[in-house]
Amino acid sequence: MTGIVILPAGRDDAFEDYRQFIRNGHPIDDIEYYLDEDDLELFRTTSDDDLVHVWGTSVDGTWQNVERNDIALVYHDGGFVARGQVLQLRHDPDLAEYLWKESVDHGRWDDQSPWEYMTFLTDIEEVDVDIEEFNELVDYDETYRPQGFTRVADKRLDQLSGEESVETAIANLTDAGERVHSVDDEDNEPTPDLADQLRTASTDGDAHEEFEKLVAKAFSRLGCSADWIEGGGDTDVEINSPEHIVVEVKARSNGRVNSLEVTNVDKHRRQRGADHAIVVAPGFAPKVIDNAETTDLTTIAVDDLVKLLDRRDQYAVPPEEILALLTRTGAFQDDRLDILDESIQDRIAAGETLLSIIRALERADGSVETAEDVRWIVVGMEDSNDIPTTEEIRSALQLLAHPSVGVVKQDQEGYRVTTDYENGVQLVRSLGKVVQPSKK
């Protein structure tokens, strides 16, 4: 869950620190010596002006609970004056001493209680929110005033009434930042309808938000946990599971993206702490496709996204299998779809083998001694020349006889079925196997 962190800048000297280190920012070049390679790259990639925005605290217990992408609110004189998003956390006594002992004049640095637990922020915006409004939102007492570095308890955020998300609640309160909308797929809308809507919105220059929502819905339909992020300046869709991915959505009236701002896409990926980035558009120019493999992201055209939806709808392909192809760097094209289709055919064959065994044991009307005997029954039943091998039969029997499945029971007399064919079909589907309708 996205959290809320309160940074207190009540005193005049603390407020001056806010203005110097959060609102105005501090040059990255000036602290490069203290940073490791990963943090230096993160700060340079996500900054538009080569500045970091940072706050330090000595309250390590609370700081340990802060997470990337939490919302930070700066408190001063009865209200909140700024908001931002947590980009990175860093415990660094040396850097803290350099910033707040050697680089300021107020002399508040305490060697016994240094501000060594550092929170780096991004997307800083000035706001004007009375503390009473915030207290009402999170159900604090009306007299509450922040006294130190604080992270609002998750139980209070769980109870935000009438809000879709913490981000949306704070955006509504501060009139700043993005609104995050969780996307589900409870309307059972047929896939062809969603496909038509995706294609139409992708080439409508006035339907950017609609296209973003539809793409979020498409990834939800593919089995992912997805959010639509409303508002400019951030990514458009965030996939939270089974992998953490940001999705940039590009509507184009001419039907294709002719150039891609890769740096901006990577910035959003790093800000969100995601593992990969995907760009969805109605189509891509050949040069964009040629360069896709060098950009450390994946491009996918709407028609290919629709093809994935069709296969998910028809064959119940697991989202992990789809994302394994979508998180490979480069353009998603027909060759990747062929890989998925080959996997689907293997799953179909595996499902049909399981059902053939259930039919064979059902026909035997008793125990069958060996896997080879089961195979000969299958041979007598099937018209196809593509009969599973004895080893394939044996492996399938072991699966069906597993206690968690229990369709086949193995004892001293051999194998016998414990259900009928129709229940077997349901079982095979529940195992995630794909089965084609077949005659008993």
Disulfide bonds with the S-S distance in Angstrom:
none
